[in-house]
Amino acid sequence: MNERALTTTSYKAENLKENLFYQFRVRAMNMAGVSKPSAPSKALECKEWTITVPGAPVGLYVLEVRDTSAVVLWEPPVFDGRSSVNGYYLDIKDASVGEEVEYVFNDAIIEEGKKYTMKFDKSTGIIEMFMDSLEVTDEGTFTFNLVDGKAKGTTSLVLIGEEFRELQRKSEFERAEWVRKQGPHFVEYLDFTVTEECDVLLKCKIGNVKAETEIIWSKDSIEIAEDDEDSKKIERKDGELTFNIGKISKQDTGIYEVFLRDERGKDKSSFSLTDAGYQAVMNELFRRVKSGVTGEQLWLKINEPTEKDKGKYTMDIFDGKDGVKRVLELGGKIWEEAFEEFQRLKAAAIAERNRARVVGGLPDVVAIQEGKSLNLTGNVWGEPLPEVCWVKNEKELTSDDHYKLKFEHGKFASITIATVTTADSGKYALVVKNKYGTEAGEFTVSVYNPEEEEGKEKKD
């Protein structure tokens, strides 16, 4: 970089290119010649200097140490930041705390080695000790002694009984999880879900797999081979595996398993579609297909029916001795009529939920003195957003100098009448309309003149 030898121990390297990585090394010289180069620095990327604060001062040292004083000296920072350095703050810390740490287990000093890794950060005062695993022989009391030659500070951790066993169980689990995740593993274990079409899916999520990773499905400990009919139900998309059982029956009960393995390790996940597992699936299905008894009638309700719900439905009635079976073929004209009624009711429910309406804000009657200003706001609802208009005595009003009409944020419709007169008395309405319906919020405005009211009272 420099053609002439430097007499200082710093140098500003210039004319470098932004976003490129550079390494530096330095050589010393004397009358005998030039030394070998130093070890290279870490690779550094040249970027625009955006830090506003200065760098840290350098070359800190202490002189003239006395019983109650010392002189501290330093050099300015290499980088000033966005502006010149105009001051310094000097920090002081009691360095007598914990020059050395003594690690003790059950009154015996222990040292760093294969079992223990020890760390003591004097700048923060944090003491750490790592153990590869918790053995039965590790139950007891761990003590850290901070020693500085003058005094000793002590802190202890007691791991005995249930507290030790709980920590040991947690340690073993975390260690097993770490080992498991070094190879192909399950991010989410095998479970089930029910689709809108009432199909039952077994699914799981996998991670850290490679092209060479084997993925094997089995049912009741029998591997599902590629030429098996059930293999057509298996899908893999990104990190998710699914097994589409479809419309579930008793023939689908069993224990399903998925195995992952390659040279790095193996993992397994299973789902028992028997007993409690089968009942959990049926409970989820019955959230869409509900049955019940009303009086002497049995009923079956299918939520959001689709073409896939057509088919044969069987009902078994059993009193412990005898039984009766009833079969309904949900298809043909029965299906058409039922589905048509469902669509009509659904459309009516949607219309009622989304129709335009005035949901509040307007009074039934307004009595106001002549010459005052009137301002009313009605709260409006509708999906899609309704059209809004104001009427007086069944005639639509338009916004002008006398009537100020506004519709804001799709929710608030307001009318302002500046300086009302008796001519403004009448029946008013806020009318809202969308494709699902029309509604009017009606109110009456009565404008009175105090002087006329007094005259009427005197005559009476």
GUKE-601807 format. One record per residue: residue in one letter; y, x, z of N, C-alpha, C in turn. Coordinates in pm, whole numbers, plus 32768, in hexadecimal, padded with zeros to 4 digits. Atoms other than C-alpha are relative to their C-alpha. Example, Ala and Ser with C-alpha at 12.3 -4.5 7.8 and 13.67 -1.06 7.14 Angstrom:
REM residues 2
A7F89805980007E3E84CE830C8078805A8000
S7F897FAE7FFA7F96855782CA806D7FB38049
This chain:
REM residues 460
M7F8880538000800080008000807E80578000
N7F887FAD7FF180F7811280677FEA80897FC0
E800B7F7D8041813C824E7F9C801B80728062
R7FE37F9A7F9A81C8830F80C37FBF7FD98085
A8040801A7F7F811F8337821580627FBC805F
L7FAE80477F9F819E824E83228004804D8083
T7FF57FC17F7C821B82CE846F7FFA7F96806E
T800D806E7F9E81F8817785187F737FC57FF4
T8086803E800280C580A7856880057F6F7FD0
S7FFA8085803D81327F7184A78039800D7F74
Y7FD17FFD808B81797F2183397FFE7F717FC9
K7FF88085803C81E77DE782817FD180097F6F
A80367FFF8088810B7DB8814C80427F907FB1
E7FB58062805081D97D09803E7FC67FF57F74
N80288019808B81AF7C837EDB7F6D7FD77FF5
L80888036800680607BDF7F3380047F787FBC
K8006807F80477FEC7AA87E7B7FCD7F93805E
E802280707FA97FDA79597F2A7F757FCB7FE0
N8085803C80097E8278BB7F697F9180637FDD
L80677F9B80137DCA7A077F2F7FDC803C8087
F802E7FC27F847CFA7AB1803E800C80987FF5
Y7FEE7F6F7FFE7D497C1A80A07FC0803A807D
Q802D7FB27F8E7CAD7D228183805080828005
F7FB27F867FEF7D607E5482127FB080668050
R80347F937FAE7CF57FA78299806780708000
V7F987F9A7FF07DBE80D4830E7FBE80878019
R802E7F777FEA7D938251830F806F80508044
A7F9E7FAA7FBC7E3D835783EB800380897FBB
M7FF67F7B803C7EB784AD837C804580618060
N7FB77F957FBC7F2785F7840D800780787FA1
M7FEF7F8A80567F5F8758838B7F7C80297FC0
A80827FD980357DE9878183537FCF7FA47F91
G802C805B80697DC18651827480017F6E802D
V800380927FEC7D7284DC826B7F787FD88038
S807C802D7FC17C71842C83447FB57F9F7FA8
K8049806C80407B64833B82DA80477F7B801E
P7FBC80807FE77BDE81D082B87FC37FB58077
S802F80557F937BC480DE83DA7FA47F937FC9
A804D8075802B7ADA7FB383D180607F997FC6
P7FA38060803D7B717EA782EF801E7F8B805C
S7FDC80787FB37C297D8083887FB27F887FCC
K803A807C80337BA97C1E8369804C7FD37F84
A7FBF803380787BF07B75821C80687F988028
L7F9180587FDD7D437AC8823A80387FC07F82
E7FC8804780727DCD79BE814F80987FFB800C
C7F6E800680017F3C79D880EF802D7F717FED
K7FCB808880077FE7788C8138809180018029
E7F74800B7FDA814A7819815F800D7FF88097
W7FEA7FFF7F7081CC785D82BF804C7F838028
T7FC180817FDF82127702834A80177FEF8096
I7FF3800D7F6E820B774784C2809280138028
T7F727FFC7FDB83627701855A8019805B8077
V7FEC7FAE7F88832B77BC86A27FE080927FE2
P801F7F73801A8322793A86B77F7280248028
G80807FCD7FD581E77A0986DA80098034808F
A80027FCD7F76817B7A9C882A803C808C8005
P7FD17F767FEF82337BD488A87F8980608008
V806C7F9E800481677D15888A80218077805A
G7FEB7F837FB7813A7E5D894580297FEF8091
L7FDA80187F7581567DCE8AA67FC9806F805A
Y802E7F9E7F9E81487EDC8BB6805E7FFD807A
V7FB980087F8081BF7F108D1E8020808D8031
L7FD37F7F7FC8828980328DB9803C7FE9808A
E7FB980007F7F831E80878F0D7FCA7F95805E
V803F80607FA482287FC28FDF8020802A8090
R7FDF7FE77F7382A27FAB91497FB87F9A8058
D8046805B7FA582307EEE927F80237F6F7FE9
T7FD8808C801782F57DB59223803C7FEA7F76
S7FC28010808483617DEE90B77FB780547F98
A80347FB4807182FE7E6D8F5E80597FE67F88
V7FB1800F807A83B07EA38E0E7F9F7FE47F8C
V8057802A806F830E7DEC8CE7804C80137F7D
L7FC17FE8808283597E578B7F7FA67FCA7F91
W804C8030807482F17DCD8A2B805180147F80
E7FBF7FF7808383417DDA88B7800F7F737FC7
P7FEF8085803D83C97CB587EA7F877FD97FAC
P8071802D805482CD7BE087298011802E7F70
V7FFC7FD7808D82727C4285C780447F967FAB
F7FC4806E804C82DB7AE9854480627FB48058
D7F9A80487FB5841B7A3E85B37FF27F697FF8
G80058091801683BD78E3853180717FD57FA4
R7F998037805984C078058489808B80358020
S7F7D7FCC7FD985E178A3854A7FEB807C8058
S800A7F847FB3862F79E686047FDD7FE48091
V8022800B7F7285A07A1D8762807E80158053
N7F867FF47FAF86B279E188637FE47FFD8096
G801D7FFC7F7185FA79F689B07F6B800D801A
Y808C7FEE7FD784B77A338A707FE97FBD8088
Y802C80307F7C83F879928B937F8F805A802F
L80677FA97FC883277A6F8C757FAA7FB08062
D805D80477FA881EF79D68D187FBD8064805D
I80447FAC7F9F81437A618E4B7F897FB48039
K8078803F7FCB7FE57A1C8ED37FC2805C8068
D80447FB27F987F337A8D900F7F7A802F7FC9
A80797FC9803D7E277B758F807F9680258066
S80617FDB7F997D727B9B90CB7F8B7FA08008
V806780677FF87C9B7A66908C7F86802B7FAF
G807F7FF080437B327AB1903C7FF680737F9E
E80147F90805B7B217C0C8FA87F6F80067FD2
E808E8002802179A57BE88FB17FC37F7D8032
V804880787FD778B37AC58FCA7F7180258023
E80887FE97FD2776F7ACF908B7FB57F7C7FF4
Y804E807A8018766879D2901B7F878001805D
V806880077F9A7577795F912B7FAF7F807FEF
F8058807580007448787791267FA68007807B
N804F80047F8373AA78139272800A8083804E
D7FE07F887FB17451793C93227FD480847FC0
A80267F85804673D07A389220805C80147F89
I7FA77FE2806F74BA7AE491297FB080007F7D
I804080028084745F7AA08FBC805B80447F9C
E7FB47FB5806474CB7B658E8C7FE67FC97F75
E800C802E808B75017B228D1C7F85803F7FC0
G80787FD0804373C87B428C4B7FC97F977FA3
K8040805D805C72CC7A7A8B8580147F70802C
K7FF5808A7FCE72E879498C6780917FD18010
Y7F7780287FE1745B794E8CC1806380467FA2
T7F8C7FCA80477598797C8BF1807B7FDE8053
M7F8F80147FA376D579AD8CC0808380247FBD
K7F7B7FE780397845799B8C6280697FE9806C
F7F8F80107FA5798679CA8D29807F80217FB4
D7F827FEE80467AD679978C7C806F80128067
K7F9C7FE47F997BD77A3F8D5C80867FBF7FE1
S7F7E803B80237CFC79AE8C9980087F6E8029
T8001808F7FDC7C9278478CE47FBF7FE78088
G804680127F817BBF787F8E1C7F807FAF7FF4
I8077805280147A9777C38D807F8380588009
I80807FBB7FF0793C78378DEE7F927FA77FC5
E806C804C803E780A77CD8D237F7D804C800E
M80867FC68003769478088D3A7FA57FA37FB1
F8057804F805775A077938C307F6F8025801C
M808F7FED7FEB742C77628C647FB57FCA7F87
D804B802980777333774D8B477FB97F7C8017
S8043807D7FDD727776368BFA7FFC7FF48097
L800C80187F70724E75978D517F6D7FF68025
E808B7FFF7FD370FF75F08DEE7FF97FC0808B
V801680357F79706775608F2C803480628068
T7FD47F987FA170BD76AD8FD38097800D8008
D7F6D7FF87FFF723176778F87803E7F9B805F
E7FCA80617FA07255756790908035804B807B
G7FC67FBA7F8E734275E2919D809880017FF9
T7F6E7FF67FF874A9765791D8803280787FB2
F7FC17F96804E7579771F90DD808A801A803B
T7F807FDB7FC276A477DD916A8046806A7FAC
F7FAD7F9B804277C1789B90C0805D803A806A
N7FA77FBA7FA47871799F9198806880507FB1
L7F937FB5804079C77A1F9123802B806F805E
V7FE77F8C7FA979FD7B7F91AB806B80587FC3
D7F987FA580337B337C5C918D800E807D8057
G7FF87F8C7FAA7AEB7D64929580447FE48084
K7FBA80227F847BC17CBA939D7FC77F828041
A803080807FCD7B357B5A93B97F987FC77FA2
K8067803F80527A277A75933380197F687FFC
G7FF8809080107A45791492A37F7A7FCC7FD2
T80878032801B790D783C928C80037F6F7FD4
T8015808C802878A976FF91D37F6C7FEF7FE3
S80918014800D774C766691CE7FE17F7B7FBC
L8034807A803D76857563910A7F727FED8032
V8084801D7FC8755A74C191B57FB47FA67F9F
L8057804D805A7447744A90C67F787FF28042
I807980177FB3733773B991A27FD97F6D7FF4
G803180897FFE725E7283919380197FB77F7F
E7FEF8055807472AF716490A8806F80317FA4
E7F927FCC805173F5720290367FCD80707FA4
F80397F968051733473358FBD7FA57FC77F94
R805F80378060722472668F1680477FB37F91
E7FB3804680667326718D8E62803E80627F9E
L7FC57F99805773D872C48DDF7F9480437FAC
Q806F7FC38049728773588D7B7FD37FA67F8D
R8027805E806A722A721D8CB8806780007F90
K7F957FFE8064737C721E8C097FFC80817FAF
S80077F7F8044735A73908BB97F8D80057F9D
E80758000805871FD73638B2980157FA77F87
F7FE5805B8070726E723A8A56806080407F9C
E7F9E7FC38059739F72F189CB7FC280757FB4
R80427F90804272CC7423897E7FA17FCF7F92
A805C8039806371C4734F88CD804D7FC77F89
E7FAE8036806C72D4729F88078037806F7FA7
W7FCC7F90804E736973ED879D7F9380387FA5
V80707FCD80507214746A872A7FDE7FA07F90
R80228066806571CC73218675806080027F8A
K7F9A800880697312732D85B2800B80807FAD
Q80017F89805472CE748C852D7FB57FE77F7E
G804C8024807771E173EB843380247F737FD2
P7FE6808A802971D0729A83807FEE7FA48078
H800780547F887212718B8482803C7F767FE5
F7FCA8087800A726E701F84BA80887FFA8046
V7F7C80177FC673DF6FD984EF80007F788044
E801680847FC373896E6A85317F6C7FE07FEF
Y808F8019800572246E0C85897FE07F7A7FBC
L802E8074804B71576D0284D7801B7F80804F
D7FDE80817FC471D36BA0851D7FFD7F987F92
F80058069806671F06A53846880887FBD7FF1
T7F8B8055801672FE697983D07FD27F8C7FA9
V801E8077805072FA681E833180737FE87FA1
T7F988015806673B867E781EB80297F6D7FFC
E7FD1808B8010747966AD81897F957FAA7FBD
E806B804B80437349664B80B67F867FF2805A
C806E80077F9E726E665E81F27F8F80617FDF
D80617F95801371BA679581758008805E8078
V80057FA37F8F714A688482887FF8808F7FCA
L7FFD7F74802971A369F582547FE680588078
L800B7F947FA071246B1B831D805580737FC9
K7FA67F99803372266C3183088014806D8069
C7FDF7F8F7FAA72806D868395805A805E7FB2
K7FAB7F9B803F73756EA383517FCA80898022
I80387F7B7FEE7308700C8321806A80697FE2
G7FA07F94801573BF715983277FBB80867FF4
N802F7F768011739472CB82D57F7F80087FAF
V80777FFD80577295728581C4801E80527F83
K7FF57FB4807C7255735880907FA87FBE7F97
A80538037806B71B273147F427F6C80118020
E808C7FE57FDF707073AA7FCF7FCE7FAF8078
T8029804B7F89706E72C781037FA37F8D7FDB
E805F806E80156F4071DE810B802D7F878052
I7FE2807F7FBD6F88706F815F7F887FA67FED
I807E804C80076E506FA781B2800D7F818053
W800580817FBB6E366E35820C7F6E7FDE801D
S8088802F7FE16D076D9E82B880097F7B8049
K800D807D7FB46C966C5083437F7A80028046
D807B7FFC7FAE6B996C42845D7FB280817FE8
S80387F78800E6B5E6DBB84337FC2801B7F77
I80327FEA80886B026D9382C08077801F7FA5
E7F917FD780556BE66E5181D180107FA27F89
I7FE2805280756C936D8080C68010805F7F8A
A7FFF7FA580736C3F6E3F7F8780587FCB7F90
E7FA68026806E6D106E3D7E497FC67F907FAB
D803D806780546C146D5E7D947FE27F7F804D
D8012807A7FB26C086C5D7EB2806B7F997FDA
E7FA2806B801F6CAF6B0C7E7B80798007805C
D7F927FF97FA06D816B3F7FB58064806F7FE0
S7FA47F9280216E1A6C7F7F2480787FCF7FB0
K7F928039804D6EF06BA27E42806E7FC8805B
K7F9D80357FA16F9E6B207F7B8057806E803E
I7FBB7F8E7FC170176C7D7FDE8073802F7FA6
E7F8C7FCC804771736CF67F7B8044806C8052
R7FAF7F9A7FBD72456E277FC8808480087FB7
K7F7A7FF8803873BC6E227F9280548057805B
D7FB77F9D7FB074856F4F80077FAB8022807B
G804A7FDD7F87741C6F8081727FBE7F8A8043
E803B80787FC473876E2381A87F7C7FDE7FBD
L8082802C8031721B6DBA81857FED7F6E8025
T801A808E7FE471B76C4B81697F747FDA7FD0
F8080803C802770716B88815880187F6A7FFF
N7FDE808D801070AB6A2880D07F817FAB800E
I807480577FE86FA56944816D800E7F7E7FB3
G7FE9807F80447046681480CB7FF07F8C8061
K801880737FA86FE566BE81547F888020805A
I80647FCE7FA26F25671A828C7F947F98801C
S807080557FD86DCF668D82E67FAB804F8064
K80577FBD7F9F6CBB66DE83E27FB980797FC3
Q80427F9080416C1F67C682DE805480808007
D7FA87F8B7FFB6D4E68AC8304800380428088
T7FFE7FC37F7B6D1468EE84767FB680857FFF
G803F7F7C7FF86CB56A5184D2806480678033
I7FAB7F927FD36D426BA28538802680557F86
Y7FCC7FB580736E1C6C46842E803780868031
E7FD37F7A7FDA6E636DBD843C8037804A7F87
V7FCA7FA680676F316EBA83767FF8808E8036
F800D7F737FD96EE87032837F805880557FA5
L7FB27F9C804A6FD5714A83167FC980898023
R802E7F797FDF6F5F72B282F4801B80607F8D
D7FF97F8D805B6FA273FF824C7FEE807D8054
E801E7F857FB96F8E756E82AD80588014807C
R7FA57FEF7F8F70AF754683A87FD97FAC807A
G802680567F9070127434847A7FD37F777FD0
K802D808680226FA572C9848780387F9B8064
D7FD0806B7FA9700D7179851A7FB87F807FD9
K8048807D80186F77701D8538804D7F8D803F
S7FC4807A7FC96FFC6EBB856C7FA27F8C7FE2
S805B807180126F3B6D77859980417F7E802D
F7FD380857FD66F786C0185B87F867FA7800A
S807280577FE86E7A6B13864E80247F707FDC
L7FEA808A80296E8169CB858E7F8E7FAB8035
T8066804F7FBA6D95692F868B803D7FCE8082
D7FD680367F7D6DC7685C87C180997FF8800B
A7F7080087FE76F2C689E883E805180207F83
G7FB87FDC807A6F96694586F680007F8E7F9B
Y80098071805C6F186821862480567F8C8031
Q7FAF806D7FC86FBE672887118094801A7FEC
A7F737FDF8015710B67E386F5802A7FE37F70
V7FE2801D808D70FA67C78578800A7F697FEB
M7FFE8092801170A86653858A807C7FC38040
N7F8680337FC071C76618867F807A80157FA7
E7F907FE6805B72B666BA85897FFC7FA27F88
L800D805F8070722D65E3846F802C7F74802A
F7FDF80867FD1725664AA854280957FEE801B
R7F6E800E7FF773C764F8856680367FC17F81
R7FD88040807E73DC648A83F77FB67F7E7FE9
V804F807A800F72C4638983F87FE27FCC808C
K800E80367F7972D962AF852F7FB27F7E7FFE
S804B807D7FF271F5619985A7801B7FC48088
G7FE980417F81720A609A86BB7FC97F738002
V803080897FEE71B95F40873E80747FA9802D
T7F9C80627FD872A85E1687507FBA7F79800D
G804A807D7FEB720F5CE287EE7F6F80137FD9
E808A7FF5803070C55CB187367FFA80447F78
Q7FFB7FBD808271335D7C86067FFD8097800F
L7FFE7F6E800C70E35EE685B4805580267F88
W7FAA7FD9807071DD5F9D84DA7FFF80977FEC
L7FF77F738027720460E78424808380147FB6
K7F7D7FE7803C7359617883CB8000808B7FC1
I7FF57F818048738B628982C38093801C7FE8
N7F747FDC801374DE633582D38011804C7F7C
E7FDF7FC080807578639E81857F85800A7FA6
P807A7FFD80527449633A80AF801A803C7F76
T7FFD7FC98087740063F17F697F7E7FD97FBA
E80798020804C72F863D07E577F83803B8043
K80747FBF7FC0721A64B97F237FC87FAF8074
D803080547F9271FD63AD80327FA77F8E7FCF
K805A80668035713D62C67F477F6F802A801B
G808C7FDE7FE86FCA62B07F957FBF7F9B805B
K8050805A7FAC6EC462168078801880208093
Y7FE87FF27F706F1B61DD81E87F947FB1804A
T806D803D7FB56E04619182DF80267FF48093
M7FE480187F726E2960F9843A7F7E7FDC8046
D8077801B7FB16D0E6107853780297FC78087
I7FE780407F7E6D19601A86637F7E8001804D
F807B7FEE7FB36C1E60668775801B7FDE8092
D7FEC80297F746BFB5FC988CF7F9D8042805F
G80627FBA7FAC6AEE60B489537F727FD67FE3
K80868031802269CB5FE288D67FF67FE77F6A
D80018024808E6A195F4F8783807F80337FBD
G7F8D7FD0804A6B085FB8867280177FAE7F83
V7FD88045807B6BC45F22854C804F80627FAB
K7FB87FA8805C6C415FDE841B804B7FAC7F9B
R7FAD804080656D5D5F6D83398037806B7FA1
V7FD37FA080666DBF601981F4806E7FC17FAE
L7F92802D80556F085FFB8136801280657F8F
E7FE57FAC80756F2F60817FD780947FF47FE0
L7F6F8001801570A260DE7FC8801C80327F72
G7FEA7FDF808C70D660D37E4F801B7F827FB2
G7FEB8074805771195FEF7D2980777FAC802A
K7F93805D7FE271EB5EB97D71802C800C8092
I7FDC7FF37F7271DC5EEC7EEE806380738014
W7FA77F8C7FF5727760437ECC80887FE47FC1
E7F83801A8048737D5FD27DCE805D7FA78051
E7FAD805B7FB173F65EB17EA7803380438080
A7FD77FBD7F8473F95F817FE68069806C7FE4
F7FA37F94802174AA60A57F3D80877FC87FD4
E7F838041802B75AB5FBC7E9D80507FD0807A
E7FBD802D7F8675F95F267FF480378077804F
F7FD07F877FBC76136082808B808080347FBF
Q7F897FCD8046770B60EE7F7F80787FA58018
R7F92805D7FE877DA5FB17FB3803A8014808D
L7FD17FED7F7677E95FE3812D804480888011
K7FC37F7B7FF7783561548104808B80007FC3
A7F7D800880417951610A801180637FB58057
A7FA8804E7FA979DC60058101802B80548079
A7FDF7FAB7F8D79CA60FE82238065806C7FD9
I7FA17F9B80307A7C6208815580887FC37FEA
A7F80804280197B85610F80EC80497FE18082
E7FC180217F817BC260A082508035807E8046
R7FD77F847FBF7BD4620682CC807A803F7FBD
N7F977FB8804A7CC1627D81BB80717FA87FCC
R7F9A805880387D91614A8168808A8020803B
A7F777FEB7FD27F0C6161818380207F9E8070
R7FD7805B7F957F9860D982C68074803C804E
V7F937FD97FA880C360E283AF7FC68006808D
V80487FEE7F82803F617084F4805B7FFC807A
G7FA9800C7F8A8172614985D2808E802A7FE3
G7F767FD2800982DE6193861580677F937FEA
L7FA1806B8020837A604785AA7FFB7F918069
P7FFC80707FA083ED5F33869C7FEA7F7B7FB7
D800A8086803D83BA5DBF8663808A7FC87FE1
V7F788036800F852C5D6886918064806C8027
V7F937FA47FE0866C5E38868980817FAE8009
A7F7D803E7FEF87B15DA987178066806F8009
I7FA27F91800788DC5E8686C0808D7FCB7FEA
Q7F74802A800B8A565E6786DD803980287F79
E7FC07FE480808B215E53859E8055807F800B
G7FB47F8480018BBC5FA285407FB1807A802D
K80567F917FD78AA4607485D57FA8802D7F8C
S805F7FCF806389A6614385117F727FE68031
L808B801E7FDF883660E785087FA580677FBF
N80637FA18037871D61E884DF7F777FDE8038
L808A801E7FD985AB618F84E57FA080587FB2
T80667FAD80408477626484997F767FC5801A
G808980337FF5831A61E484527F9C806F7FE5
N806A7F9D801581DF62B984707F9A7FCA7F9D
V8050802E8072810A62A683367F7F80517FF7
W80807FB980147F9C62FC82EF7FBE7FCD7F80
G804E802880757EC162F781B77FCC80797FB6
E803D7F9480507DD863CE80E27FC37FC07F84
P7F927FA4801F7E4363FD7FD080867FD08038
L7F7C801B7FCA7FB0640D803980387F7E7FC6
P7FD280818034804262AD8021808B80047FC3
E7F7880198030816E62377F5C80497FB0806B
V7FB3803E7F94828761C18041807B7FBB7FC6
C7F8280418025839E60C28014802E7FA68073
W7FC580587F9B84895FF080EE80307F817FBA
V7FD1807F803A84D25E8080AE80517FB48069
K7FB180597FAB85D05D8D81397FFC7F757FC2
N800E808B803185925C1881187FB27FFF7F7D
E80607FF7806F84755C708022803A80427F83
K7FC77FB68071855F5D3C7F40800080958023
E800B7F717FE885255EB37F1B808A80408009
L7F827FB87FEE863D5F957F987FFB80857FB6
T7FF47F7B803C86B760CF7EE9806080538054
S7FAD7FA87FB0875161FD7F8F808980107FC0
D7F777FF1803288D162007F6D805980268076
D7FA47FDC7F948A09623580407FEC7FAA807D
H8011805A7F8F89B4610A811A7F7580108040
Y80897FEF7FD08839613581357FD0808E7FE0
K803A7F7B801487AD629381687F697FF5801C
L8091800E7FF48634628A81277FBE80897FED
K80437F7D8008855763BD816A7F6B7FF1801F
F808F7FF67FE183E26411816A7FE18095800E
E800B7F717FE5839A6563820D7F7580258035
H807E7FC47FD28260663782427F877FA57FEB
G80708059801A8185652081BB7FDB7FA78075
K8021804B7F8881956477831180707FA68031
F7F9080457FC182F363FE8368805B7FC27F97
A7FA58049805A83B262F082A880737FCA8054
S7F8C80287FAF851562AC832380657FB47FAB
I7F92804B803D863161BE82D6807A800D805B
T7F837FF67FB6879A61F5834080667FA57FBC
I7F958057803488A660E88318808080298047
A7F817FD27FC78A0361748348805F7F89800F
T7F9D80687FE38AFE608883EC7FCC7F777FD9
V803C808280208A345F4683F780677F908009
T7FAF807B7FFC8AD45DF583B47FA07F8B8010
T805680777FEE8A575C9483EA7FAE7FE57F83
A804B8013807D89E75C9B827E7F7D804C8001
D807C7FB27FF988DD5D9682E17F957FBA8053
S8066804A7FB7882A5C9783B97F977FCC7F9E
G806A8034805786DB5C2A832D7F7780368028
K80897FD47FEB85655C6A83187FE6807C7FAA
Y801C7F82804485085DD182BF7F6C8021800A
A808C7FD17FFA83BC5E7A82757FF6808B7FC3
L80287F7F803A83365FD7823C7F7A7FE87FBD
V807A801E804C82315FAF81287FC180847FD2
V80497F87802A812860BE80F17F887FD57FAC
K80688029805F802660BE7FD97FB9807B7FCA
N804F7FA0804D7F0A61957F537F8B7FB67FC0
K80698043804D7DCE61517E8A7FA07FB08058
Y805A80477FA77D1760D07FBF80407F868041
G7FC480777FC57E155FCC802B8096800C8016
T7F70800A7FE87F765F5B808180167FC2808A
E7FDE80387F7E80165F1681D3809680038011
A7F7180087FE781705EAF8248801B7FFC8096
G7FD380047F7782135EFC839480837FB28006
E7F8C805B800883055DD883C6805180018082
F7FA7800B7F8B84325DBA84AE807D7FB27FD7
T7F8780508017856E5CE784D18079804A8037
V7F827FC47FD586D15D7084E480677F908015
S7F9A80647FE187DB5C9B8590808080498026
V7F7F7FBE7FE889465D15857B805F7F9A803E
Y7FA6805E7FBE8A3E5C75866B808B803E800D
N7F747FD87FEE8BBB5C7F869580287FD6808D
P7FDF80237F748C265C90880780717F9B800C
E7F8D805C7FF78D725BDA87C77FD67F737FDC
E802F808580288CC55ABB87147FA97FC5806F
E8055802F7F958BC95AA7882F80537FCC8075
E7FA9802A7F928CE65A8E8932803F7F7A7FDE
G7FC1807E802A8D91597988667FA07F8B800E
K806380697FF48C5158B1885E7FEA7FDA8092
E8016801B7F728C2758D489D880737FAF803A
K7F8C804C7FCF8D8F58568A187FFC7F717FD5
K8008808980318D5C5728893B7F977FB0804E
D806A80457FB38C1D56D989F780317FE2808E
